[in-house]
Amino acid sequence: MNRIAVSSEREYEVLVGANWLTETVNACSSRERVAVIISKEMRSHLPEFPSTEAELFIFEIPDGEAGKSSKTLNTLWNWLGAAGFTRSDLIVAIGGGATTDFAGFVAATWLRGIDWIAIPTTVAGMVDAAIGGKTAVNSEYGKNLIGAFHSPIQVVLDLQWLKSLSDRDFVAGMAEVVKTGLIADRKILDLLADKSVASLRDDDGLVRELITRTVAVKAEVVSNDFKEGFAREALNYGHTFGHAVEKELDFKLRHGECVAIGLSFVAYLQNILGTLSDSDLNLHLRTLEGLGLPTSYPLPPWEKLNALMLVDKKSRGKKLRLVTLDGIGKTKRLEDPDPQAMNQAYEKVAK
């Protein structure tokens, strides 16, 4: 088991390769009440919990982004109130990134903050959503627009969960791994070179190394920049356009698939502006396509995507801000990018 320390508003560890059930039972031993928040689909994978001293409540929420609604949030608050949850009790989130985002926000807002543990069950959840203390629910106007910073007390990455994922879900999560290689750790891209999804899934050691490297990058960034200065903002490389695609398509694509399209868009944009070389552009596309991730998709008119991008959390006033690169591993900020260049980049991916 690898232990990766995160230092933010509290100190906690990410346990890579731990047994989630053992860690959960240990965490429950000192609590009176424990709420397990889990998506409907994941509930069927939940085994019988061993008996603990804590009173255990299982709260089931809708799958995916549908669970991150204000309606579901209000239901959870009422459940916690009816069950008598106090500040010394615990929330455990089991599921993908949407579930951990949501459960973390519930923990942040109940009694102004109670302890919670994240047990992500997807690649994206393990390397991104569950780490860093960002918690959120969605608004009608965009993804994760209502949120709070509230770190878990522990993140447990049991890699056995990944065996149950479809190839599509596994690969979608790898978009966040690719992003981390592009912004911070070139070794990740080297490890992914010429890898297909089949060869990747057959190599448990490689998967563990990729996840460990990606988590280590995020842990370092979050420890140095908890509340999103530019260092943390850099983790959103490709996400501004990706989130707009995700919202416009009503979450029909996986988050990671939208991020892959967003990474392609921003790479084309930088190449058009002359700030990203042809070889680095091709590295973006080759790595994503090699894993079977989309680098283009039939999209609605540009005006719709542009309007959604302007609601992005990094925008200021009417000015769009994007995370870009000066080369692999060298992030910078691009403010108010040239509209014609953005339209040209859009045409590259909207096909």
C-alpha positions in Angstrom: 0.0 0.0 0.0 1.3 3.5 -0.9 0.5 6.4 1.4 0.4 9.9 -0.2 0.1 12.8 2.2 -2.1 15.9 1.5 -1.8 19.1 3.4 -4.7 21.6 3.1 -7.0 22.9 5.8 -6.4 19.5 7.4 -3.7 16.8 7.0 -4.9 13.5 5.5 -3.7 10.5 3.6 -4.6 8.9 0.3 -4.1 5.2 0.6 -3.3 3.6 -2.8 -3.9 -0.2 -2.9 -5.8 -0.4 0.5 -8.7 -2.6 1.3 -11.7 -0.3 1.4 -13.8 -2.5 3.7 -11.1 -2.9 6.3 -10.4 0.9 6.3 -14.1 1.7 6.5 -14.7 -0.6 9.5 -11.7 0.8 11.3 -13.0 4.4 10.7 -16.4 3.4 12.0 -15.1 2.1 15.3 -14.9 5.5 17.0 -18.2 6.9 15.7 -21.8 6.7 17.0 -23.4 7.1 13.6 -22.1 6.6 10.1 -23.9 7.5 6.8 -22.8 5.6 3.7 -23.7 7.6 0.6 -23.7 5.4 -2.4 -25.2 5.6 -5.9 -28.1 3.3 -6.9 -25.9 1.3 -9.4 -23.1 0.9 -6.9 -25.5 -0.3 -4.1 -25.6 -3.8 -5.8 -21.8 -4.1 -5.3 -21.9 -3.3 -1.6 -21.3 -6.3 0.6 -22.7 -6.9 4.0 -20.9 -4.7 6.5 -19.3 -6.4 9.4 -20.9 -5.4 12.7 -19.5 -2.2 14.2 -20.2 -0.2 17.3 -21.5 2.6 15.1 -25.1 2.8 13.9 -24.9 2.5 10.2 -27.2 4.2 7.6 -27.1 3.5 3.9 -28.3 6.5 1.8 -28.8 5.7 -1.9 -28.7 8.5 -4.4 -29.3 8.6 -8.2 -26.4 7.6 -10.5 -24.0 10.0 -12.0 -24.6 13.7 -12.4 -28.3 13.2 -11.7 -27.4 12.7 -8.1 -25.7 16.1 -7.8 -29.0 18.1 -7.7 -30.4 20.4 -5.2 -33.4 18.1 -4.8 -31.2 15.2 -3.8 -29.2 17.5 -1.5 -32.4 18.5 0.3 -33.4 14.9 0.7 -30.0 14.0 2.2 -30.2 16.9 4.7 -33.6 15.7 5.8 -32.3 12.1 6.2 -29.4 13.3 8.3 -31.7 15.4 10.5 -34.1 12.5 11.0 -31.2 10.2 11.9 -29.9 12.7 14.4 -26.4 13.2 12.9 -24.1 15.4 15.0 -20.7 16.9 14.5 -18.9 13.8 15.9 -20.5 11.5 13.3 -19.1 10.4 9.9 -20.1 10.3 6.2 -18.6 7.7 3.9 -18.9 8.2 0.1 -18.6 5.1 -2.1 -18.8 5.6 -5.8 -17.5 7.6 -8.8 -16.6 11.3 -8.8 -20.2 12.5 -8.9 -20.9 10.6 -5.7 -17.8 11.8 -3.8 -18.4 15.4 -5.0 -22.0 15.3 -3.7 -21.2 13.5 -0.4 -18.4 15.9 0.3 -20.7 18.8 -0.1 -23.3 17.2 2.2 -20.5 16.8 4.8 -19.4 20.4 4.2 -22.9 21.9 4.8 -24.3 19.7 7.5 -23.7 21.5 10.8 -21.2 23.6 9.0 -18.9 20.6 8.4 -18.6 17.1 9.6 -15.9 14.4 8.8 -16.1 12.4 5.7 -14.1 9.6 4.0 -13.9 9.2 0.2 -13.9 5.7 -1.3 -13.8 6.3 -5.1 -14.6 3.4 -7.3 -13.6 4.8 -10.7 -10.3 5.9 -12.3 -11.5 9.5 -12.5 -12.7 9.4 -8.9 -9.4 8.0 -7.7 -7.1 10.4 -9.4 -9.1 13.6 -9.4 -12.6 14.1 -7.9 -12.0 12.5 -4.4 -8.7 14.4 -3.8 -8.3 18.0 -2.9 -11.4 19.0 -0.9 -13.5 20.4 -3.8 -17.1 19.4 -3.2 -20.1 20.5 -5.2 -23.6 20.0 -6.7 -24.7 21.1 -10.1 -26.8 24.1 -11.1 -29.2 24.4 -14.1 -26.5 26.8 -15.4 -23.5 24.5 -15.2 -21.6 21.8 -13.5 -20.2 22.2 -10.0 -21.2 25.9 -9.7 -22.5 25.4 -6.1 -19.7 24.1 -3.9 -17.4 24.3 -0.9 -13.9 23.4 0.0 -14.1 20.6 2.6 -11.4 18.0 2.6 -12.0 14.3 3.6 -10.2 12.9 6.6 -9.0 10.0 4.4 -9.2 8.8 0.8 -9.1 5.0 0.2 -8.1 3.7 -3.3 -8.9 0.0 -3.5 -7.8 -0.8 -7.1 -10.0 -3.9 -7.1 -13.0 -1.6 -7.8 -11.5 -1.0 -11.2 -12.0 -4.6 -12.3 -15.8 -4.0 -12.4 -15.6 -1.1 -14.8 -16.4 -1.3 -18.4 -13.7 -0.5 -20.9 -15.5 2.8 -21.7 -15.6 3.9 -18.0 -12.0 2.8 -17.4 -10.7 4.8 -20.4 -12.8 7.8 -19.6 -11.0 8.1 -16.3 -7.7 7.9 -18.0 -8.3 11.3 -19.6 -7.5 12.8 -16.2 -4.3 10.8 -16.1 -3.3 12.0 -19.6 -4.0 15.6 -18.5 -1.7 15.2 -15.5 1.0 14.0 -17.8 0.6 17.0 -20.0 0.7 19.6 -17.3 3.2 18.1 -14.8 4.6 14.6 -15.2 6.0 13.7 -18.7 6.8 10.1 -17.4 3.0 9.4 -17.4 2.9 10.1 -21.2 5.9 7.8 -21.7 4.2 5.0 -19.8 1.1 5.4 -21.9 2.9 5.4 -25.2 1.6 2.7 -27.6 -0.7 1.4 -24.9 -4.2 0.1 -25.8 -7.0 -0.2 -23.3 -6.6 -4.0 -23.3 -2.8 -3.9 -22.7 -3.3 -1.3 -19.9 -6.0 -3.3 -18.1 -3.9 -6.4 -18.2 -1.0 -4.7 -16.4 -2.0 -4.1 -12.7 1.4 -2.8 -11.9 1.3 -0.2 -14.6 -2.2 0.9 -13.6 -1.1 1.3 -10.0 2.0 3.4 -11.1 -0.1 5.6 -13.3 -2.7 6.2 -10.5 0.1 6.8 -7.9 1.9 9.3 -10.1 -1.3 11.2 -10.9 -2.4 11.3 -7.2 1.1 12.5 -6.2 0.9 15.4 -8.6 -2.6 16.5 -7.4 -1.6 16.1 -3.8 1.4 18.4 -4.3 -0.6 21.0 -6.1 -3.4 20.9 -3.5 -1.0 21.1 -0.6 0.6 24.2 -2.0 -2.6 25.9 -3.3 -5.8 24.7 -1.6 -8.3 27.3 -2.7 -7.5 27.6 -6.4 -4.9 30.1 -7.2 -3.3 29.5 -10.6 -1.3 26.5 -9.4 -4.5 24.6 -8.7 -6.3 26.2 -11.6 -3.8 24.4 -13.8 -5.5 21.1 -12.9 -8.4 22.3 -15.0 -6.4 22.1 -18.3 -8.9 21.1 -21.0 -11.8 21.4 -18.6 -13.3 24.7 -19.6 -14.3 23.5 -23.0 -14.9 20.0 -21.7 -17.4 21.1 -19.1 -19.2 23.2 -21.7 -19.5 20.1 -23.9 -20.7 18.0 -20.9 -23.4 20.5 -20.1 -24.6 21.1 -23.7 -24.9 17.4 -24.3 -26.8 16.9 -21.1 -24.1 14.6 -19.7 -24.6 12.0 -22.4 -20.8 11.6 -22.7 -18.7 10.5 -19.8 -16.8 13.4 -18.0 -13.5 12.0 -19.2 -14.7 11.8 -22.8 -15.6 15.5 -22.6 -12.2 16.3 -21.0 -10.5 14.5 -23.9 -12.4 16.7 -26.3 -11.5 19.7 -24.2 -7.8 18.8 -24.2 -7.9 18.5 -28.0 -9.7 21.9 -28.3 -7.1 23.7 -26.2 -4.2 22.0 -28.0 -5.6 23.1 -31.4 -6.2 26.6 -30.1 -2.6 26.9 -28.8 -1.2 25.5 -32.0 -3.3 28.0 -34.1 -2.0 30.8 -31.8 1.6 29.6 -32.4 2.3 28.8 -28.7 2.2 24.9 -29.0 4.4 23.0 -31.4 3.1 20.6 -34.0 4.8 17.8 -32.1 3.2 18.6 -28.8 -0.2 18.9 -30.5 0.3 15.5 -32.0 1.4 14.1 -28.6 -2.0 15.3 -27.2 -4.0 13.7 -30.0 -1.9 10.5 -30.3 -2.0 9.7 -26.5 -5.8 10.3 -26.3 -6.7 8.4 -29.5 -4.3 5.6 -28.6 -6.5 4.9 -25.5 -9.7 5.2 -27.6 -10.7 8.6 -26.2 -12.5 11.1 -28.5 -10.6 14.1 -29.9 -13.6 15.3 -31.9 -17.4 15.0 -31.7 -20.5 16.3 -33.6 -21.2 19.4 -31.5 -23.9 22.2 -31.5 -23.1 25.6 -33.0 -20.1 27.4 -31.5 -22.2 30.2 -30.0 -23.8 27.7 -27.5 -20.4 26.3 -26.4 -18.9 29.7 -26.1 -21.7 31.0 -23.9 -21.3 28.0 -21.6 -17.6 28.6 -21.4 -18.1 32.1 -20.1 -19.9 30.7 -17.1 -16.9 28.7 -16.2 -15.5 29.2 -12.7 -12.2 30.6 -14.0 -13.9 33.3 -16.0 -13.8 36.9 -14.7 -16.6 39.3 -15.7 -17.0 38.8 -19.5 -13.5 37.6 -20.0 -12.7 34.0 -20.6 -9.6 32.5 -19.0 -8.0 29.2 -20.1 -5.2 27.1 -18.8 -2.7 26.6 -21.6 0.9 25.3 -22.0 4.2 26.7 -23.1 5.3 23.1 -23.7 4.7 19.8 -21.9 4.7 20.4 -18.1 4.7 24.2 -18.4 1.3 25.7 -17.6 0.3 29.3 -18.1 -3.0 31.3 -18.2 -4.5 32.7 -21.4 -7.0 35.5 -20.9 -9.5 36.7 -23.4 -8.3 34.5 -26.3 -8.8 35.6 -29.9 -12.3 34.7 -31.0 -11.3 33.8 -34.5 -8.7 31.4 -33.2 -11.2 29.8 -30.8 -13.7 29.4 -33.7 -11.0 27.7 -35.8 -10.1 25.3 -32.9 -13.8 24.6 -32.5 -14.1 23.6 -36.1 -11.3 21.1 -35.6 -13.1 19.2 -32.8 -16.8 19.7 -33.8 -16.8 17.1 -36.5 
